[in-house]
């Protein structure tokens, strides 16, 4: 049954606390109905198709390592707006994980708190004895707060909103492998910065780009800037930082698929799905079910950079190639193929080509078209060479296409070329221009 499948899946953490709440219900029908309601709430939160059933998409989300604070909430702050009534807060690190040195833990915690101090009037002082506002500890299993940890993966940590006693405290599951700088395992700075958002009064966010999104996603900690959704949430409680002088870093904003001015970086097919890349994000479109999911690129492929130049699927190799500058990555499903990244020279383009604007795989000819400024190169994948007679002018290959192409893909007998905020639909058989559409034509709004 669906209930048994959840109970048997150790990493199904997303609604684990809810499932535990339901174990005391004796009536099987009530239990099933309540379980379906919990699933529907979770599906709605993560913007999945709301079915109340444990389908594949829902299981995928449930398997992701995440924060242990329950998800379903109407607002970005805890209901009732829990907040500290003062701006000067203390913290104390009660013990340490064996995964990292004491200095590394101290630095990770200090920088995680500074993320929030940078955008608010809040200031944090460390104390070494007595009771601090934010008590920080590493524990395993049952650690006497009513919210036991679940072993490796699943729940990574949890924190309590501001109130007397345990309020503000943050607990980290020491069955996890925490790291200081590596993208492998779980980065303590990122996990702690998320948990301290809860310590200060923030709930989980539905914005997949937010630090307060419930599932763990690796981000480059050297360039990390608190996203706008988190800044807006914390400033709604405490206001902005009054001490900032000079230019402030611009908080990253999650792109909106319904933005009429949306300019995409790249588009590709991936085993029947359409993938739309923009900045640090991509949308997965399932044409048959009309559902679209938005994710940070690093949540699937930590090694892939943001703001990519081009992407295309090669049915011959069953791989998706991602290009940025002179580097090429190959994805085999949700894994990076061995030996990548490689140089753009693997496609035998002229040496002067050091960047491409877009790439399109033509299923009618089994050729790969590289868009470079207003020219097109046709690459024969089987013979591993650029076809004779190329490059050709854009206008000669796609009559009527005059602007710079930023993304391209082929779907169901049509070539779609993106330029600015428009998408140009050509027949894949005679390259005749058929329609000019908005960029988000395949992204339902």
N, C-alpha and C positions, 0 to 999 in steps of 0.2 A: 504494500500500500504506500501512498505518498508519505504518510506519517513515518512508516518504518524506514523509508528511503532517507528521510531527513535524519532520523535517529542513528542510522547506520553510517552516515557520511560524517566523519570526524571533523572535516573542515567546513561543514555547512554552518558557518558562524553567524550569518547575517540575521537570522531570526532565532538563534539558539536560545537567547534568554526568554523569548516569547514561547518557544516550544516547552521550555522547562516550566513556565507558568501554567501550561495547559496539562501537565502530566497528572495533576490531581483530579481532573475531571473524569468521572467514572463513565458517563454516558458516551459511547463511541460516536454517536451521531452528532452530539454537541461538540465533541472534540474535533471532529472532521470539519464541522461548520466554522468553528472558531479558528481552526488552522487555515481554512480557505480565506477567512477574513484577514488574518495576519499576512498571508501571502499577497492578497490584493493590496493591502496597505504598503507592503514592501515594494511590490511591482510599481505602484503609483509613485512612491518616493524616488525609485531609481529610473523612472520614466520608461519602464518596460511595458509591453502589451499586458493589460490587466486581465488575467484569466482566473486567478484564484487556484491555479494548478501549478504543480512543480514541473514546469517545462524546462527545456535546455537552457534558454536565456537566463531564467531565474537561477538555475543551479550554477551557471557560470559566475554570476554576481555573488552568490552565497559562498563560493569556494575562495573568493579573494580574501587575503588577509586584511584585517580591519580593526577599527576601534571598537571597544566593548560597550560604548554608550548606546542605548536603544535609539533606533532611527526615526520612528514616525512622529513627526512634530510639525506643527503648522507654521512655525516661524523660525528665523535663523537664530533667535535667542531662546533660552529656556522659557517655557510658558510661565508667566508671572515675572519675567525679566529679573532673574537673579543677578545681582551685581554687587561688587564691593562698595561699601559706603565711604571708602577712603582710597587715596591714590598711592600711598606708600605701603607696599606689601613686602612681607618677608618670605623667604623660602629656605628649606633645610633638606639636604640630601642625607637620608637616614642610612643608606647602605649602597653597595655598588654591585654591578654585574661583573662576573669574571671575564666577559667577552672583551672588555676594553680596559685601558689603564685608568687610574683615578683622575689624572689630568684630562684625559679625553672625555670622560663622563662629565666632569665639572665644566669643561668648555662647551660641550653639546647642550647642557642644561642652561648655562648662562646665555648662549646665543639664541636658544629657543625662546626664552623669556624676552630677550631684547627685540625679537621680531614684533612683539606686541607693544613694548615700550616705545619703539620708534614711531608708532602712529597714534599714540594716546598719551594722556598725562600720567599713566601708570609708571611707577618706578619700583624696582625690585632690589632688595638687600638680602644677602645671604647671612644666615645665622648658623651656628654650629652646635647649639644646645637649646633645650626648651622646645616649646611648640611654636612653629611658624604658621603663617597663613596658608602656605602651600607646602605640605609635607610630601616628599618625593621618595619612593621606595621601589625596590625590585623584589618580586615575590613569585612563588609558584603555587598552582592549585588553589586550595582554600586558604585565604589569608585574612579571614575574620572580618570581612566587610560586607558579606552577603552576596558578593559577586565573584565566585571562584574563577580562576583562569583555567584554560582548557588544554594546556600542553602546547607543543610546537604548532605554529601557524594559527589559523582561526583568529581569536581575539589577541591583539598585541599588547593592549594597555587599556586603562580606563581612568577617568577623572571625574570628580564631583563638582557640581556648580557651587558658587559662593553661598555658604551659610555656616552657622556655628559648628564646631567640632570637625567632622571629617570633610566638610565643605572646602573645595579648592584643592584637596589632596589628589595626587596623581600616582598611580601604581602601574608598573611595567612588568609584563610577564617574563620572568627570567628563564623560561623554557624556550624563548626565542633567541636567535643569534643576532645580537645588535652590533653594528659597525660604526666606526667614526667617520670615515670618508668613502668607503667602497660602495658602489651601486649594488653590489651583491648583498643578500640578506636584508636586514632592516636598518635603515639609517636612524640612529638615536635622535639626532637633531630634528629630523622631520617628524618622527613619531611624537617626540616631546612637544614640539611647537603646536602640533594638532591638539594634544591633550591639554596643554595650557590654555588653548582657546576655550575648552570646556571649563577649566578652573576659573576662568574670568567671566563665564556666563553665556558663552556661545553654544548653540546646539549644532547638530549636523546640517550641512548645506546640501541642496540638490544640484548646485552648480558643479559639474565634473572638474572644473578648473580650480575650485576653491581648496585651500588647505583643509577646510573643515568638511570636505567630502568624506564619507565614512570609510571608504576603502583606501588602503595604502598605495601610494604611487611614488616612485622615485623621481626626484627632480635634482637638477644640478645645484648643489648647495652653495657653490661659489658665486653663482649668479642669482640665487633665490631672492625674489622680491615678493612680499605678501600680496596675493591677488586682490583685486578691487572688491570682490564680494565679501572677503574677510575683513578688509579695511572698513567697508560700509557697516558691516555687522558690529564690529567692536566699537566703532565711533558712535554708533547709535546708542551705546551704553555709557561711554565715557567721554566722548568728544575727541577732537584731534589733539595732536602733540603741540603744546604751546611753545616749545623750545626750539622748533626747527627754524634754522636760518639757511638761506641759500636754496639751491634747486633740490626738490624732492624727487626720489625715484618714481617713475610712473608705474602704478600698480597694473599688472597684466589683467586684461579684460577677456573673458571667455567669448569667442565670436558667436554671433547669433545667425543661425541659418536663414532667418527671415529678413535679414538686413538687405534692403534693396541695393545697397552699394557694395555688397560682399564680392570680393575678388579672391578666387581660390588659388592655392599654390599648385595643386596637382590633383588629378583624379585617375583612379585605376579600378579595374575589376579585380576581385579576389575570390575565386571559387564561387562565382555566382552573385556575390555581393558587390555593391559599388562603394568605393572608399573615396571620400572627399577630404583633402588635406588643407588645413588653414592654420598657419602659425604653429603653435604647440599642440594642436588638436586634429582629430579627424572624426568624421561622421561615417558610420556604417549604415548603408541603406539596404534594406531587404525588399527588392521590388515586388515580390509576390505578396508580402504581408503588409506593405505600406508603413512599416515601422522604421524609425531612424534613431540610432544611439550615438551620443557624442562622448568621446574619450580623449584623455591626454595621450599623445603618441607614446610617451614613456611608460604608460600603464600596460602596454603590450610589448613594446620594444625599447627598453631603456637606452640602447646604444644609438638609436636613430635620432638625428638632430631635428630641431624645429625649423620652420620656414624652408621646407625642401623645395627643390626646383622642378622635379618631375618624378613620375611614377608610372610603371606599366607592368602588366602581367604577361609572362611568356608561357603559353600553354605547352610549348615544346619542352621547357625545363620544369614546368609546374612551379614556377617561382614568380614573386613580385620583386621588381627591381626599383630601388629608391635612389634618386640622384640628387646630390647637393654639391655644387661647385665641381671639382674634379674627382669626387669620391662617389663610389657606387656600393650600395648595400643590397644583398639579396635575401628576401624573406621566403622561408619555406613554411607556409602556414603562419604560425605565430612564433617561429624560431628564426634566428639569423643563420643563414647558411654558412658553413665553415669556410674559412679563407677570405671572408669579407670584413671590412670594406676593401674594394679594389679600385684601381684607377679608371677614370672615364676612358682612357686609351684602350680598354678592353674591347670597345666597340669600333676601333680602327677608324675613328673620325680624324680629319686633318688636325695636325698639332695646334693650329691656331684656335681650334674649338676648345675652350677651357670651361665653358658653361653652356647648358642647354636650357631653353625656356619651357619646353614640354616634350612629351614622347607619346606616340600612339602606336599600339600594336594592331596591324591590319590583318584580320583573320581571313580576308578574301585572297590575299597574296602571300600571307605568312611573312610579311616584311615589317620592320620596325622603323617608324618615321620619327626622326629627330628634328625638332623645331629650333632653329638657331637664328635669332633676329628675324629677318624676313625671308629666310631660306629654309629648305627642307633637305635632309639627307635620308636616303632609304638604305637601311642595313639588312643584308641577307643573313639571317641567324644561322642557317645551316652551313653556308659557305664562309661565314664569319668575315664578311667584307662589305664595304659600301658599294652599292650598285653603280654601274657605269652611267654616266650622264647626270650624276648628282654632284653638288647641290643644284636644286631647281628653285626658282622663285616661288614664293608662297602663292602668288596669284595664278601661276601656271598649274599648280597642283590642286588648289582649292579656289576656283574663280569666285570672286566676290568677297574673299577674306583679306581685308586690308590692314586691320589692326594687329598689334603684337599678341601672339597666342601665349597665354599663361598656363593653360592646362588642356589636356585632350584625352579622349578615350572613345572606344568603339563599343556600341551596344545594339544588339538586335538589328543589324544591317544598316546602322547609321553611325556616322562619325560626328562627334560633338567636340567642337573647338571653342574654348573659353577665351574671351578677350575683354578685359575690364569686367564690368558687371553683367555682361551679356554672354549667351551661349549660342553658337551658330550650329545648326543641324544640317549636315550634308548626307546625301545618299552615299553609302559605302561602295556602291557599284559603279556610279558614274561621277561621283564627287560634285553633284549638282546641289547648290544651296537651296534648302527647302524652307527653313524657318529660322527666325531669330527669337530666342527665348531668354527669360531671366535666368541668371546663374543658378538659382535655387529651384529650378523646374523639377528636379528629382528629389528635392528636400521639402516634403510637404509642410506647409505653414498653417 
